[in-house]
Amino acid sequence: MANDSYRVDLDRLDEVVKKLNNVLKEMQSASGKAKSGTHLPAGSLGKGFEEENELRQTHDKMKEFIETYVLKKLEDLIDDLQKKTTKAHGAYQDQEQGTSNALNSGRPSAHSNYS
């Protein structure tokens, strides 16, 4: 019974890493679309009215804000989470292998430190 009290499903962690990679790819695609697909050239809103330039400048500021403070931050967050999940997966996998080797050889595990 004590053996079942502590278990990490490495397949699930691997699945999380794969899903995070897919989310990151989608975010990078959205970021690319935001950068290249939202250009507002001069005259595209019409000509001959004074607010046209102000509207384009406001659009450019909002576009930059979305790229820098929304999409980039989300990409960085997802990338960080993916890297940490991959690292945790590797650590658990190493611990599991060390424990298995120790049990098979009758010696205590060399991976007994959880730092």
GUVEXDO-98627 format. One record per residue: residue number from 1; residue in one letter; chain; x, y, z of N, C-alpha, C, O, CB in turn. Coordinates in nm, 3 decimals, decimal comma, always signed. Glycine has a CB too. Example, Ala and Ser with C-alpha at 12.3 -4.5 7.8 and 13.67 -1.06 7.14 Angstrom:
<rs>
num / residuo / cadena / n.c1 / n.c2 / n.c3 / ca.c1 / ca.c2 / ca.c3 / c.c1 / c.c2 / c.c3 / o.c1 / o.c2 / o.c3 / cb.c1 / cb.c2 / cb.c3
1 / A / A / +1,319 / -0,569 / +0,780 / +1,230 / -0,450 / +0,780 / +1,320 / -0,330 / +0,780 / +1,424 / -0,332 / +0,846 / +1,131 / -0,447 / +0,905
2 / S / A / +1,285 / -0,225 / +0,708 / +1,367 / -0,106 / +0,714 / +1,290 / +0,003 / +0,787 / +1,341 / +0,114 / +0,804 / +1,408 / -0,060 / +0,572
</rs>
This chain:
<rs>
num / residuo / cadena / n.c1 / n.c2 / n.c3 / ca.c1 / ca.c2 / ca.c3 / c.c1 / c.c2 / c.c3 / o.c1 / o.c2 / o.c3 / cb.c1 / cb.c2 / cb.c3
1 / M / A / +0,081 / -0,120 / +0,000 / +0,000 / +0,000 / +0,000 / +0,085 / +0,126 / +0,000 / +0,051 / +0,223 / -0,067 / -0,092 / +0,000 / +0,119
2 / A / A / +0,196 / +0,126 / +0,074 / +0,283 / +0,243 / +0,079 / +0,344 / +0,271 / -0,058 / +0,374 / +0,386 / -0,090 / +0,394 / +0,224 / +0,184
3 / N / A / +0,363 / +0,167 / -0,137 / +0,419 / +0,182 / -0,271 / +0,329 / +0,266 / -0,361 / +0,379 / +0,337 / -0,448 / +0,443 / +0,045 / -0,333
4 / D / A / +0,197 / +0,259 / -0,342 / +0,102 / +0,332 / -0,425 / +0,079 / +0,475 / -0,378 / +0,013 / +0,552 / -0,447 / -0,029 / +0,259 / -0,429
5 / S / A / +0,132 / +0,512 / -0,263 / +0,105 / +0,645 / -0,208 / +0,182 / +0,755 / -0,280 / +0,143 / +0,872 / -0,273 / +0,138 / +0,647 / -0,061
6 / Y / A / +0,290 / +0,722 / -0,348 / +0,369 / +0,822 / -0,418 / +0,394 / +0,773 / -0,560 / +0,468 / +0,677 / -0,582 / +0,502 / +0,850 / -0,344
7 / R / A / +0,330 / +0,840 / -0,654 / +0,346 / +0,800 / -0,794 / +0,335 / +0,921 / -0,884 / +0,249 / +1,007 / -0,865 / +0,242 / +0,695 / -0,833
8 / V / A / +0,422 / +0,927 / -0,981 / +0,416 / +1,032 / -1,082 / +0,394 / +0,963 / -1,216 / +0,467 / +0,872 / -1,254 / +0,546 / +1,120 / -1,083
9 / D / A / +0,291 / +1,009 / -1,286 / +0,260 / +0,952 / -1,417 / +0,344 / +1,025 / -1,522 / +0,308 / +1,135 / -1,567 / +0,106 / +0,963 / -1,449
10 / L / A / +0,455 / +0,963 / -1,561 / +0,547 / +1,026 / -1,656 / +0,483 / +1,044 / -1,793 / +0,515 / +1,138 / -1,865 / +0,673 / +0,943 / -1,669
11 / D / A / +0,394 / +0,954 / -1,830 / +0,325 / +0,968 / -1,959 / +0,238 / +1,094 / -1,961 / +0,229 / +1,162 / -2,063 / +0,239 / +0,844 / -1,987
12 / R / A / +0,175 / +1,123 / -1,848 / +0,093 / +1,245 / -1,839 / +0,180 / +1,371 / -1,848 / +0,145 / +1,467 / -1,916 / +0,011 / +1,246 / -1,708
13 / L / A / +0,293 / +1,369 / -1,779 / +0,385 / +1,482 / -1,787 / +0,434 / +1,502 / -1,931 / +0,444 / +1,615 / -1,979 / +0,504 / +1,462 / -1,691
14 / D / A / +0,465 / +1,393 / -1,997 / +0,509 / +1,400 / -2,137 / +0,397 / +1,458 / -2,224 / +0,424 / +1,537 / -2,315 / +0,550 / +1,260 / -2,188
15 / E / A / +0,275 / +1,419 / -2,197 / +0,159 / +1,471 / -2,270 / +0,143 / +1,622 / -2,248 / +0,112 / +1,696 / -2,341 / +0,032 / +1,397 / -2,226
16 / V / A / +0,164 / +1,666 / -2,125 / +0,157 / +1,810 / -2,094 / +0,263 / +1,886 / -2,172 / +0,235 / +1,993 / -2,227 / +0,175 / +1,834 / -1,941
17 / V / A / +0,384 / +1,834 / -2,178 / +0,492 / +1,898 / -2,253 / +0,453 / +1,911 / -2,400 / +0,472 / +2,017 / -2,460 / +0,624 / +1,819 / -2,238
18 / K / A / +0,400 / +1,805 / -2,458 / +0,359 / +1,809 / -2,599 / +0,249 / +1,912 / -2,622 / +0,251 / +1,985 / -2,721 / +0,312 / +1,670 / -2,644
19 / K / A / +0,152 / +1,917 / -2,532 / +0,043 / +2,014 / -2,547 / +0,093 / +2,157 / -2,533 / +0,048 / +2,246 / -2,604 / -0,066 / +1,986 / -2,444
20 / L / A / +0,186 / +2,179 / -2,441 / +0,243 / +2,313 / -2,425 / +0,321 / +2,353 / -2,550 / +0,318 / +2,469 / -2,590 / +0,335 / +2,318 / -2,302
21 / N / A / +0,391 / +2,258 / -2,611 / +0,461 / +2,287 / -2,736 / +0,363 / +2,329 / -2,845 / +0,390 / +2,423 / -2,920 / +0,542 / +2,164 / -2,782
22 / N / A / +0,249 / +2,260 / -2,853 / +0,147 / +2,296 / -2,952 / +0,090 / +2,434 / -2,924 / +0,069 / +2,512 / -3,017 / +0,036 / +2,192 / -2,952
23 / V / A / +0,064 / +2,464 / -2,798 / +0,012 / +2,597 / -2,762 / +0,114 / +2,704 / -2,800 / +0,077 / +2,809 / -2,852 / -0,022 / +2,604 / -2,610
24 / L / A / +0,240 / +2,678 / -2,773 / +0,346 / +2,773 / -2,806 / +0,352 / +2,798 / -2,956 / +0,367 / +2,912 / -3,000 / +0,482 / +2,723 / -2,754
25 / K / A / +0,340 / +2,693 / -3,036 / +0,340 / +2,708 / -3,182 / +0,221 / +2,793 / -3,227 / +0,235 / +2,879 / -3,314 / +0,336 / +2,570 / -3,251
26 / E / A / +0,105 / +2,770 / -3,168 / -0,014 / +2,848 / -3,202 / +0,004 / +2,995 / -3,163 / -0,036 / +3,085 / -3,236 / -0,138 / +2,790 / -3,133
27 / M / A / +0,065 / +3,018 / -3,046 / +0,089 / +3,155 / -3,001 / +0,185 / +3,226 / -3,096 / +0,165 / +3,343 / -3,127 / +0,144 / +3,156 / -2,858
28 / Q / A / +0,287 / +3,157 / -3,142 / +0,381 / +3,217 / -3,234 / +0,315 / +3,249 / -3,368 / +0,347 / +3,349 / -3,432 / +0,501 / +3,125 / -3,256
29 / S / A / +0,222 / +3,164 / -3,409 / +0,146 / +3,191 / -3,530 / +0,058 / +3,315 / -3,513 / +0,051 / +3,399 / -3,602 / +0,060 / +3,069 / -3,567
30 / A / A / -0,008 / +3,325 / -3,398 / -0,092 / +3,442 / -3,370 / -0,008 / +3,568 / -3,362 / -0,049 / +3,674 / -3,409 / -0,171 / +3,423 / -3,239
31 / S / A / +0,109 / +3,557 / -3,304 / +0,199 / +3,671 / -3,294 / +0,243 / +3,717 / -3,433 / +0,249 / +3,837 / -3,460 / +0,322 / +3,635 / -3,209
32 / G / A / +0,273 / +3,623 / -3,519 / +0,311 / +3,657 / -3,656 / +0,199 / +3,727 / -3,731 / +0,222 / +3,823 / -3,805 / +0,352 / +3,532 / -3,731
33 / K / A / +0,076 / +3,679 / -3,710 / -0,039 / +3,743 / -3,774 / -0,061 / +3,883 / -3,720 / -0,095 / +3,974 / -3,795 / -0,166 / +3,659 / -3,753
34 / A / A / -0,041 / +3,900 / -3,590 / -0,060 / +4,033 / -3,531 / +0,043 / +4,131 / -3,585 / +0,013 / +4,249 / -3,604 / -0,049 / +4,025 / -3,377
35 / K / A / +0,164 / +4,083 / -3,610 / +0,270 / +4,172 / -3,659 / +0,252 / +4,207 / -3,806 / +0,265 / +4,322 / -3,846 / +0,406 / +4,108 / -3,637
36 / S / A / +0,222 / +4,106 / -3,887 / +0,220 / +4,129 / -4,031 / +0,081 / +4,151 / -4,089 / +0,067 / +4,212 / -4,195 / +0,284 / +4,013 / -4,101
37 / G / A / -0,020 / +4,103 / -4,022 / -0,155 / +4,109 / -4,079 / -0,239 / +4,225 / -4,031 / -0,357 / +4,233 / -4,064 / -0,226 / +3,984 / -4,049
38 / T / A / -0,181 / +4,314 / -3,954 / -0,261 / +4,425 / -3,900 / -0,201 / +4,561 / -3,934 / -0,223 / +4,659 / -3,862 / -0,275 / +4,412 / -3,750
39 / H / A / -0,126 / +4,567 / -4,042 / -0,067 / +4,694 / -4,085 / -0,178 / +4,785 / -4,139 / -0,268 / +4,741 / -4,210 / +0,043 / +4,671 / -4,194
40 / L / A / -0,170 / +4,910 / -4,104 / -0,270 / +5,008 / -4,145 / -0,199 / +5,119 / -4,224 / -0,153 / +5,216 / -4,165 / -0,347 / +5,067 / -4,021
41 / P / A / -0,190 / +5,103 / -4,356 / -0,117 / +5,202 / -4,436 / -0,191 / +5,336 / -4,443 / -0,312 / +5,345 / -4,424 / -0,092 / +5,149 / -4,576
42 / A / A / -0,113 / +5,438 / -4,472 / -0,171 / +5,573 / -4,487 / -0,278 / +5,572 / -4,596 / -0,260 / +5,513 / -4,703 / -0,060 / +5,677 / -4,520
43 / G / A / -0,387 / +5,637 / -4,567 / -0,497 / +5,647 / -4,664 / -0,595 / +5,532 / -4,659 / -0,699 / +5,537 / -4,725 / -0,441 / +5,656 / -4,800
44 / S / A / -0,565 / +5,427 / -4,583 / -0,655 / +5,312 / -4,580 / -0,786 / +5,342 / -4,506 / -0,885 / +5,272 / -4,525 / -0,586 / +5,194 / -4,515
45 / L / A / -0,785 / +5,444 / -4,425 / -0,906 / +5,482 / -4,352 / -0,982 / +5,595 / -4,423 / -1,087 / +5,639 / -4,377 / -0,871 / +5,525 / -4,210
46 / G / A / -0,929 / +5,638 / -4,533 / -0,988 / +5,749 / -4,606 / -0,887 / +5,862 / -4,616 / -0,778 / +5,855 / -4,560 / -1,117 / +5,797 / -4,539
47 / K / A / -0,925 / +5,965 / -4,688 / -0,835 / +6,079 / -4,707 / -0,910 / +6,208 / -4,685 / -1,032 / +6,216 / -4,702 / -0,772 / +6,076 / -4,848
48 / G / A / -0,834 / +6,309 / -4,646 / -0,890 / +6,442 / -4,637 / -0,957 / +6,474 / -4,504 / -1,033 / +6,571 / -4,497 / -0,987 / +6,461 / -4,745
49 / F / A / -0,933 / +6,398 / -4,399 / -0,985 / +6,435 / -4,268 / -0,872 / +6,427 / -4,166 / -0,787 / +6,339 / -4,174 / -1,104 / +6,343 / -4,226
50 / E / A / -0,871 / +6,517 / -4,072 / -0,756 / +6,534 / -3,983 / -0,738 / +6,420 / -3,883 / -0,626 / +6,400 / -3,834 / -0,770 / +6,662 / -3,907
51 / E / A / -0,841 / +6,346 / -3,851 / -0,830 / +6,238 / -3,753 / -0,763 / +6,113 / -3,808 / -0,727 / +6,023 / -3,733 / -0,968 / +6,202 / -3,701
52 / E / A / -0,746 / +6,106 / -3,941 / -0,690 / +5,986 / -4,005 / -0,552 / +5,954 / -3,950 / -0,524 / +5,839 / -3,917 / -0,684 / +6,005 / -4,157
53 / N / A / -0,466 / +6,051 / -3,940 / -0,330 / +6,030 / -3,888 / -0,334 / +5,988 / -3,741 / -0,260 / +5,899 / -3,699 / -0,246 / +6,158 / -3,904
54 / E / A / -0,419 / +6,052 / -3,664 / -0,432 / +6,017 / -3,522 / -0,481 / +5,873 / -3,504 / -0,433 / +5,801 / -3,416 / -0,527 / +6,115 / -3,451
55 / L / A / -0,576 / +5,832 / -3,586 / -0,628 / +5,695 / -3,580 / -0,518 / +5,593 / -3,612 / -0,505 / +5,491 / -3,545 / -0,746 / +5,678 / -3,677
56 / R / A / -0,439 / +5,621 / -3,715 / -0,330 / +5,530 / -3,751 / -0,225 / +5,522 / -3,642 / -0,176 / +5,414 / -3,612 / -0,265 / +5,573 / -3,883
57 / Q / A / -0,190 / +5,636 / -3,581 / -0,092 / +5,637 / -3,473 / -0,143 / +5,560 / -3,351 / -0,068 / +5,486 / -3,287 / -0,057 / +5,782 / -3,434
58 / T / A / -0,270 / +5,578 / -3,320 / -0,330 / +5,504 / -3,208 / -0,331 / +5,354 / -3,238 / -0,304 / +5,272 / -3,150 / -0,474 / +5,553 / -3,179
59 / H / A / -0,363 / +5,320 / -3,362 / -0,360 / +5,180 / -3,403 / -0,221 / +5,121 / -3,385 / -0,206 / +5,011 / -3,333 / -0,406 / +5,166 / -3,549
60 / D / A / -0,118 / +5,194 / -3,429 / +0,020 / +5,147 / -3,417 / +0,061 / +5,128 / -3,271 / +0,129 / +5,031 / -3,237 / +0,116 / +5,245 / -3,484
61 / K / A / +0,019 / +5,219 / -3,184 / +0,049 / +5,207 / -3,041 / -0,019 / +5,085 / -2,981 / +0,041 / +5,011 / -2,903 / +0,006 / +5,334 / -2,966
62 / M / A / -0,146 / +5,064 / -3,017 / -0,220 / +4,948 / -2,965 / -0,160 / +4,818 / -3,017 / -0,149 / +4,720 / -2,944 / -0,369 / +4,957 / -3,003
63 / K / A / -0,122 / +4,817 / -3,143 / -0,059 / +4,700 / -3,203 / +0,070 / +4,665 / -3,128 / +0,094 / +4,549 / -3,094 / -0,029 / +4,724 / -3,353
64 / E / A / +0,152 / +4,766 / -3,103 / +0,278 / +4,745 / -3,030 / +0,251 / +4,694 / -2,888 / +0,321 / +4,605 / -2,839 / +0,359 / +4,875 / -3,024
65 / F / A / +0,150 / +4,749 / -2,823 / +0,115 / +4,704 / -2,688 / +0,074 / +4,556 / -2,689 / +0,120 / +4,478 / -2,605 / -0,001 / +4,790 / -2,631
66 / I / A / -0,009 / +4,519 / -2,783 / -0,055 / +4,379 / -2,791 / +0,062 / +4,286 / -2,819 / +0,074 / +4,180 / -2,758 / -0,162 / +4,363 / -2,901
67 / E / A / +0,149 / +4,325 / -2,912 / +0,265 / +4,241 / -2,944 / +0,360 / +4,226 / -2,826 / +0,409 / +4,117 / -2,799 / +0,340 / +4,300 / -3,063
68 / T / A / +0,385 / +4,336 / -2,754 / +0,485 / +4,338 / -2,649 / +0,432 / +4,291 / -2,514 / +0,497 / +4,211 / -2,446 / +0,541 / +4,476 / -2,634
69 / Y / A / +0,317 / +4,339 / -2,476 / +0,268 / +4,315 / -2,340 / +0,163 / +4,206 / -2,329 / +0,125 / +4,167 / -2,219 / +0,212 / +4,441 / -2,286
70 / V / A / +0,116 / +4,157 / -2,441 / +0,018 / +4,048 / -2,435 / +0,078 / +3,922 / -2,498 / +0,104 / +3,824 / -2,428 / -0,114 / +4,088 / -2,506
71 / L / A / +0,098 / +3,925 / -2,628 / +0,145 / +3,804 / -2,696 / +0,283 / +3,760 / -2,651 / +0,305 / +3,642 / -2,624 / +0,146 / +3,828 / -2,845
72 / K / A / +0,378 / +3,853 / -2,642 / +0,514 / +3,817 / -2,601 / +0,517 / +3,762 / -2,459 / +0,586 / +3,664 / -2,431 / +0,607 / +3,939 / -2,611
73 / K / A / +0,442 / +3,824 / -2,369 / +0,438 / +3,777 / -2,230 / +0,375 / +3,638 / -2,222 / +0,422 / +3,553 / -2,147 / +0,358 / +3,875 / -2,141
74 / L / A / +0,270 / +3,615 / -2,299 / +0,207 / +3,482 / -2,301 / +0,303 / +3,377 / -2,358 / +0,315 / +3,267 / -2,304 / +0,077 / +3,485 / -2,383
75 / E / A / +0,369 / +3,411 / -2,466 / +0,468 / +3,318 / -2,524 / +0,576 / +3,284 / -2,423 / +0,612 / +3,168 / -2,406 / +0,531 / +3,378 / -2,652
76 / D / A / +0,629 / +3,385 / -2,356 / +0,734 / +3,363 / -2,256 / +0,684 / +3,275 / -2,142 / +0,756 / +3,187 / -2,095 / +0,785 / +3,496 / -2,202
77 / L / A / +0,562 / +3,300 / -2,096 / +0,504 / +3,221 / -1,987 / +0,488 / +3,075 / -2,028 / +0,525 / +2,985 / -1,952 / +0,369 / +3,279 / -1,947
78 / I / A / +0,434 / +3,052 / -2,146 / +0,412 / +2,915 / -2,193 / +0,546 / +2,845 / -2,215 / +0,561 / +2,727 / -2,181 / +0,330 / +2,914 / -2,323
79 / D / A / +0,644 / +2,916 / -2,271 / +0,777 / +2,859 / -2,293 / +0,841 / +2,820 / -2,160 / +0,898 / +2,712 / -2,147 / +0,867 / +2,958 / -2,368
80 / D / A / +0,832 / +2,908 / -2,061 / +0,888 / +2,880 / -1,928 / +0,820 / +2,758 / -1,865 / +0,887 / +2,672 / -1,808 / +0,872 / +3,004 / -1,837
81 / L / A / +0,689 / +2,752 / -1,875 / +0,616 / +2,639 / -1,819 / +0,654 / +2,509 / -1,889 / +0,668 / +2,405 / -1,824 / +0,465 / +2,663 / -1,831
82 / Q / A / +0,669 / +2,514 / -2,020 / +0,709 / +2,395 / -2,096 / +0,847 / +2,348 / -2,053 / +0,869 / +2,228 / -2,035 / +0,706 / +2,424 / -2,247
83 / K / A / +0,941 / +2,441 / -2,039 / +1,077 / +2,404 / -1,998 / +1,080 / +2,345 / -1,857 / +1,150 / +2,247 / -1,832 / +1,169 / +2,526 / -2,005
84 / K / A / +1,004 / +2,405 / -1,765 / +1,002 / +2,355 / -1,628 / +0,934 / +2,218 / -1,621 / +0,975 / +2,132 / -1,543 / +0,929 / +2,455 / -1,535
85 / T / A / +0,831 / +2,197 / -1,701 / +0,763 / +2,068 / -1,702 / +0,856 / +1,961 / -1,759 / +0,860 / +1,848 / -1,710 / +0,633 / +2,075 / -1,785
86 / T / A / +0,931 / +1,997 / -1,863 / +1,028 / +1,903 / -1,921 / +1,135 / +1,868 / -1,818 / +1,174 / +1,751 / -1,805 / +1,094 / +1,964 / -2,047
87 / K / A / +1,182 / +1,967 / -1,745 / +1,284 / +1,944 / -1,642 / +1,229 / +1,854 / -1,530 / +1,298 / +1,763 / -1,484 / +1,333 / +2,079 / -1,583
88 / A / A / +1,106 / +1,880 / -1,488 / +1,045 / +1,797 / -1,383 / +1,028 / +1,654 / -1,432 / +1,052 / +1,559 / -1,357 / +0,908 / +1,855 / -1,341
89 / H / A / +0,986 / +1,638 / -1,557 / +0,971 / +1,505 / -1,616 / +1,103 / +1,430 / -1,611 / +1,108 / +1,314 / -1,571 / +0,919 / +1,514 / -1,761
90 / G / A / +1,211 / +1,497 / -1,653 / +1,343 / +1,434 / -1,652 / +1,388 / +1,397 / -1,511 / +1,445 / +1,290 / -1,490 / +1,444 / +1,525 / -1,715
91 / A / A / +1,362 / +1,485 / -1,416 / +1,402 / +1,458 / -1,277 / +1,327 / +1,338 / -1,221 / +1,386 / +1,251 / -1,156 / +1,377 / +1,582 / -1,189
92 / Y / A / +1,197 / +1,332 / -1,246 / +1,118 / +1,218 / -1,199 / +1,162 / +1,089 / -1,267 / +1,169 / +0,984 / -1,205 / +0,969 / +1,241 / -1,223
93 / Q / A / +1,191 / +1,100 / -1,395 / +1,235 / +0,983 / -1,470 / +1,370 / +0,932 / -1,416 / +1,390 / +0,812 / -1,401 / +1,246 / +1,016 / -1,620
94 / D / A / +1,461 / +1,024 / -1,388 / +1,591 / +0,986 / -1,331 / +1,574 / +0,922 / -1,194 / +1,637 / +0,821 / -1,163 / +1,683 / +1,109 / -1,320
95 / Q / A / +1,486 / +0,981 / -1,112 / +1,462 / +0,926 / -0,978 / +1,402 / +0,786 / -0,986 / +1,440 / +0,696 / -0,912 / +1,368 / +1,019 / -0,898
96 / E / A / +1,308 / +0,770 / -1,078 / +1,245 / +0,639 / -1,095 / +1,348 / +0,535 / -1,138 / +1,348 / +0,422 / -1,089 / +1,131 / +0,647 / -1,198
97 / Q / A / +1,435 / +0,573 / -1,231 / +1,538 / +0,480 / -1,278 / +1,638 / +0,449 / -1,166 / +1,678 / +0,334 / -1,149 / +1,613 / +0,539 / -1,400
98 / G / A / +1,677 / +0,551 / -1,090 / +1,768 / +0,529 / -0,978 / +1,709 / +0,438 / -0,872 / +1,778 / +0,351 / -0,819 / +1,807 / +0,660 / -0,916
99 / T / A / +1,583 / +0,459 / -0,842 / +1,515 / +0,374 / -0,743 / +1,504 / +0,231 / -0,794 / +1,527 / +0,136 / -0,719 / +1,376 / +0,430 / -0,712
100 / S / A / +1,470 / +0,216 / -0,921 / +1,459 / +0,083 / -0,980 / +1,594 / +0,011 / -0,978 / +1,602 / -0,108 / -0,945 / +1,406 / +0,092 / -1,125
101 / N / A / +1,700 / +0,083 / -1,013 / +1,833 / +0,023 / -1,011 / +1,874 / -0,016 / -0,869 / +1,932 / -0,122 / -0,848 / +1,937 / +0,120 / -1,071
102 / A / A / +1,842 / +0,069 / -0,772 / +1,877 / +0,041 / -0,633 / +1,801 / -0,081 / -0,582 / +1,857 / -0,165 / -0,511 / +1,848 / +0,162 / -0,544
103 / L / A / +1,674 / -0,091 / -0,617 / +1,595 / -0,206 / -0,574 / +1,646 / -0,335 / -0,637 / +1,648 / -0,441 / -0,574 / +1,447 / -0,185 / -0,609
104 / N / A / +1,688 / -0,325 / -0,762 / +1,739 / -0,444 / -0,831 / +1,874 / -0,488 / -0,778 / +1,907 / -0,607 / -0,781 / +1,748 / -0,418 / -0,980
105 / S / A / +1,953 / -0,393 / -0,730 / +2,085 / -0,430 / -0,681 / +2,088 / -0,447 / -0,529 / +2,188 / -0,494 / -0,473 / +2,187 / -0,326 / -0,722
106 / G / A / +1,980 / -0,410 / -0,461 / +1,973 / -0,425 / -0,316 / +2,041 / -0,314 / -0,240 / +2,060 / -0,326 / -0,119 / +2,033 / -0,554 / -0,276
107 / R / A / +2,077 / -0,204 / -0,308 / +2,144 / -0,091 / -0,244 / +2,046 / +0,026 / -0,238 / +1,949 / +0,031 / -0,313 / +2,274 / -0,052 / -0,320
108 / P / A / +2,074 / +0,123 / -0,146 / +1,992 / +0,244 / -0,142 / +2,011 / +0,327 / -0,268 / +2,117 / +0,321 / -0,331 / +2,027 / +0,328 / -0,018
109 / S / A / +1,911 / +0,403 / -0,306 / +1,916 / +0,487 / -0,425 / +2,018 / +0,598 / -0,409 / +2,029 / +0,659 / -0,303 / +1,778 / +0,545 / -0,454
110 / A / A / +2,092 / +0,624 / -0,517 / +2,188 / +0,734 / -0,518 / +2,119 / +0,867 / -0,539 / +2,181 / +0,972 / -0,519 / +2,294 / +0,713 / -0,626
111 / H / A / +1,992 / +0,868 / -0,579 / +1,916 / +0,989 / -0,606 / +1,824 / +1,022 / -0,489 / +1,707 / +1,054 / -0,509 / +1,834 / +0,974 / -0,735
112 / S / A / +1,875 / +1,015 / -0,370 / +1,789 / +1,039 / -0,256 / +1,774 / +1,186 / -0,222 / +1,692 / +1,221 / -0,137 / +1,840 / +0,965 / -0,138
113 / N / A / +1,853 / +1,273 / -0,285 / +1,840 / +1,418 / -0,262 / +1,736 / +1,475 / -0,357 / +1,741 / +1,447 / -0,477 / +1,977 / +1,490 / -0,281
114 / Y / A / +1,642 / +1,554 / -0,306 / +1,535 / +1,612 / -0,388 / +1,555 / +1,760 / -0,405 / +1,466 / +1,839 / -0,373 / +1,398 / +1,584 / -0,325
115 / S / A / +1,669 / +1,801 / -0,456 / +1,695 / +1,944 / -0,471 / +1,651 / +1,995 / -0,604 / +1,666 / +2,114 / -0,633 / +1,841 / +1,973 / -0,453
</rs>
